[in-house]
Amino acid sequence: MAKDNKPVRNPSLVSSISKMHENKSLVTWLSVVDDIFDAHFLCPVKIEPPSVSGDGADAALTNEDTVIGFHLIENEQRQSFCLAFTGRGELRKWTHGRNQPTITMTFGELAAVVMAEGSKVEGIVVNPMGQDLLMNHKVVENLASEMDLRAYSSLHNARKKKSSMHYPGMFEFL
């Protein structure tokens, strides 16, 4: 979960999702995927007991025993999905302007919720009241694997660059 208090805005992801709705293609999907990996999402939560100080976005937990649960949305088949919003404007469409406690999460953190052992969450829906993006369990798994592969590749390339430096009198490590 993100710890800073910066407003959550994902204009690139919103634009990519809009383009994908207009033109479903591999190119638009890959643009959405790139933006999902860079995004931070507002996720509405239920806080039990409601021991918070402040209101809405400024709420702070005041009790270590507080339990945080995710608001879920169901489809017609009664499958549950985590809610993820690209910003306050999209969140307000769902809350109809009411204050709603949220936490900020990355795709990786949301994927962990979906893929947790015993989880009954089928996937993630981004901006369910606007131009939405629904990712079922299989899509979330595939994207999480892709994210892991990209992280490994990035780490491997960084190590390769570091290890290919030349030191006089020493072997070059690849």
C-alpha positions in Angstrom: 0.0 0.0 0.0 1.3 3.4 -0.9 2.2 5.5 2.1 2.3 9.0 0.7 -0.6 11.4 0.6 -0.3 12.3 -3.1 -3.7 12.4 -4.9 -4.3 9.3 -7.0 -4.4 10.2 -10.7 -3.9 7.8 -13.6 -4.5 9.9 -16.8 -2.4 7.5 -18.9 -4.3 4.4 -17.8 -7.7 6.2 -18.3 -6.6 7.2 -21.8 -5.4 3.7 -22.6 -8.6 2.1 -21.4 -10.6 4.5 -23.5 -8.5 3.7 -26.6 -9.0 0.0 -25.9 -12.8 0.4 -25.7 -12.6 2.2 -29.1 -10.2 -0.2 -30.8 -9.7 -3.7 -29.2 -6.3 -4.7 -30.4 -3.1 -6.2 -29.1 -1.4 -2.8 -29.3 -4.1 -1.1 -27.2 -4.1 -4.0 -24.7 -0.3 -3.8 -24.3 -0.6 -0.1 -23.6 -3.2 -0.8 -20.9 -1.0 -3.4 -19.4 2.0 -1.1 -19.2 -0.2 1.6 -17.5 -1.7 -0.9 -15.1 1.8 -1.8 -13.9 2.6 1.9 -13.2 -0.7 2.8 -11.7 -1.9 3.3 -8.1 -5.5 2.6 -7.4 -8.0 3.9 -4.8 -9.7 0.9 -3.2 -12.7 1.4 -1.0 -12.5 -0.4 2.3 -14.6 -1.2 5.3 -13.0 -0.5 8.7 -14.0 -2.6 11.7 -14.4 -1.2 14.3 -14.7 2.2 12.7 -11.9 3.7 14.8 -10.6 6.4 12.6 -9.8 10.0 13.0 -10.4 12.4 10.2 -12.8 12.0 7.3 -12.6 10.2 3.9 -9.2 10.6 2.3 -7.7 12.1 5.4 -8.8 9.3 7.7 -6.1 7.6 9.8 -6.4 4.3 11.6 -6.2 4.8 15.4 -6.3 1.3 16.6 -3.9 -1.6 16.0 -6.7 -4.1 16.2 -8.6 -2.5 13.4 -9.6 -4.9 10.6 -9.7 -3.6 7.0 -12.0 -5.4 4.5 -12.4 -4.7 0.8 -15.7 -3.6 -0.8 -16.4 -6.0 -3.5 -18.8 -5.9 -6.5 -20.7 -8.9 -7.9 -21.5 -9.7 -11.5 -24.6 -11.5 -12.7 -23.0 -14.9 -12.0 -22.5 -13.8 -8.3 -18.7 -13.7 -8.8 -16.9 -11.1 -6.6 -14.4 -8.6 -7.9 -12.1 -6.1 -6.1 -13.0 -2.5 -6.8 -10.1 -0.3 -8.1 -10.5 3.4 -9.1 -8.1 5.5 -11.1 -8.9 8.6 -9.1 -11.4 10.4 -6.8 -13.7 11.4 -9.7 -14.3 7.7 -10.6 -14.7 6.8 -6.9 -17.4 9.5 -6.5 -19.4 7.9 -9.3 -19.6 4.8 -7.2 -20.1 6.5 -3.8 -22.5 9.1 -5.2 -20.4 11.8 -3.4 -20.4 10.2 0.0 -17.2 10.0 1.9 -15.6 6.5 1.6 -12.4 5.3 3.4 -9.9 4.1 0.8 -6.4 2.6 0.6 -4.1 3.1 -2.3 -2.8 -0.1 -3.8 -0.8 -1.2 -6.8 -1.8 -3.8 -9.3 0.7 -6.3 -7.6 -1.0 -5.7 -4.2 -4.5 -6.2 -5.7 -3.3 -9.3 -7.6 -2.1 -10.8 -4.3 -5.6 -10.3 -2.8 -7.1 -12.1 -5.8 -4.6 -14.9 -5.8 -4.4 -15.5 -2.1 -5.0 -19.0 -1.0 -8.7 -19.4 -0.1 -9.7 -16.1 -1.7 -13.1 -16.1 -3.2 -12.4 -13.0 -5.2 -12.6 -13.7 -8.9 -10.8 -10.6 -10.2 -10.4 -6.9 -10.3 -12.7 -4.3 -11.9 -11.2 -0.8 -12.6 -13.7 2.1 -12.7 -16.8 0.0 -12.6 -19.1 3.0 -13.1 -17.3 4.5 -16.1 -15.2 3.1 -18.9 -14.4 -0.1 -16.9 -11.8 -2.7 -17.2 -12.7 -6.2 -15.9 -9.9 -8.6 -15.2 -10.9 -12.1 -14.3 -8.8 -14.5 -12.2 -6.9 -15.9 -15.2 -6.1 -12.4 -16.6 -4.9 -11.3 -13.1 -2.7 -14.4 -12.8 -1.2 -13.8 -16.3 -0.5 -10.1 -15.6 1.0 -10.9 -12.3 3.4 -13.4 -14.0 4.2 -10.8 -16.7 4.9 -8.3 -13.9 7.2 -10.7 -12.2 9.0 -11.5 -15.5 9.5 -7.9 -16.2 10.9 -7.3 -12.7 13.3 -10.3 -13.0 14.4 -9.1 -16.5 15.0 -5.6 -15.2 17.0 -6.9 -12.2 19.0 -9.3 -14.5 19.8 -6.5 -16.9 20.9 -4.2 -14.1 23.2 -7.0 -12.7 24.6 -7.7 -16.2 25.4 -4.0 -16.7 27.1 -3.8 -13.3 29.0 -7.1 -13.7 30.3 -6.2 -17.2 32.5 -3.4 -15.8 36.2 -3.9 -16.4 38.5 -4.0 -13.5 42.3 -4.2 -14.3 43.7 -7.6 -13.4 40.3 -9.2 -12.7 38.0 -11.6 -14.6 35.0 -10.2 -16.3 31.8 -11.7 -14.9 28.8 -12.0 -17.1 
